[in-house]
Amino acid sequence: MSELCLSPTYRLAQRAVAGWLEHGSARMRQAAFAARAALAGLDAPEHGRLARWLAWLEVAAQSQGAASPEPRVRRLDTSLHQAMQDAMARLPGNTPVVQRGNHRRSA
């Protein structure tokens, strides 16, 4: 789905959550407040889309050996965290190999 098809409310929430995930501890409290305020404006389908986006961020972090966004999402919003967990379970290719990070390397 292209960004042009997404509602302004969704884009605001996605940018607020992304900004919160990227900030260090100095501005974390202010960014968390902005992200929570933006999340409040989402309807159910948009909440699900955001959870799926966060699930893909988690998969990317696992595959790159980077820090997981999951604990921070849990602290931000428990319902979003649960939706993220549900979305992760439904992602294509969600196998134990992907979850453990044991990726095969091609020759």
Secondary structure, DSSP 8 states (H G I E B T S, - for coil): --GGGS-HHHHHHHHHHHHHHH--TTSHHHHHHHHHHHHHT--HHHHHHHHHHHHHHHHHHHHHT---SHHHHHHH-HHHHHHHHHHHHHSTT--HHHHHT------
